[in-house]
Every structure is written in structure tokens, then in C-alpha cells.
Amino acid sequence: MSKQDHLDSAKTQAKGKFNEAVGKATGDKKRENKGKAQDLLGKAKDKVADAKDKVSEKTGKKLDKTNGKFDHNR
């Protein structure tokens, strides 16, 4: 699960960097700002994924992505 979370955050950051670059190149401030926001969202998602990994390592349990609760069977 955490690999998927990290992949999702990387995709969001890549989209953000792309939109920011296109916005700068075309003078489209709205798209540039959207890109900056996407990049920040991707970084935040990555931090959350890191936190989930640390909790899982310490507890030996995985967080269930569907309901946000720990799966006590793992």
C-alpha cells in the first residue's frame, strides 16, 4: 500500500511541476499557481505516506486505505 501512496504523491508532484512550467512559459498565472498547489499537495501526500509507514513499522500493522483504520489481522 505505501508504494502506491508514494507513487500517487510522485504523480501529483509531476503534474504540478508540469502545470507550473507551462504556466510560466505561457504567462498563465492561474495554471502556474495550480501547478504550485499540486506540487505542494504531492509533497503533503508523501509526508502522510511516510507517517503511515512509520506507524506501520512501529505497530506491525498496516493502515487500511479504505476506512483509515488499522487492520488488526495483518
N, C-alpha and C positions, 0 to 999 in steps of 0.2 A: 504494500500500500504506500509506503513512504516514497518509493521510487516514482510512483505515479504522481504523488503530490509534488515532488521536486521537478518532474517533467512538466507538469502543469504550470508551475511557477516560472520555469525557464521559457515556456511558450508565451506566457503573458508578458514577460520581460522583453522577449524578442519582438513581439508585436508592438510593444511600447516604443522600443528603440527605433523600429521601422517607421512608425507613425510620427515620432518626433523628428526624425531625419527628413522625411518627406515634407512635413510641415515647415521645417526650417528652409528647405530648398525651394519651396513654392511660396513662402511668405504667408502660409496659412497658420495663424496663431492658434486657432481653435484646434486644429489637428495636432500641432506641436504640443499644446497643453494636454490634449487627450493622451498623446504618447507618453508624456512625462508621468501622467497619472497611472497609466497602465504599467509603466516600469516600476513605479512605487508599489503598486498592488502586487506585482510579481515578486518583488523583494519581501513584502509582508507575508505573502503566501509561503515563501521559502523559510522565513523565520518560524512560522507556525509549524511547518513540516519538521524543522529541526527540533522544535519543542516537543512535538509528538514523538519523535524518535528518542529523545532523551527520557521522556516519561516511560515509553515502552521498554527501554533498556533497564531502567531502574525497577520497574514493576514486573517485567517479564510478560506484560500483556499488551495486546495491540488495541488501538482505538478503532472502533467500528465507524467507518466513514458515513454510513447511512443514518446513524442516530446519534453520533457524537459520544457514545458511552463505551466503556471498556468491555471487551468481550472476555468474560471470565473463563471461557472454555479454551483459550489459546495459551 
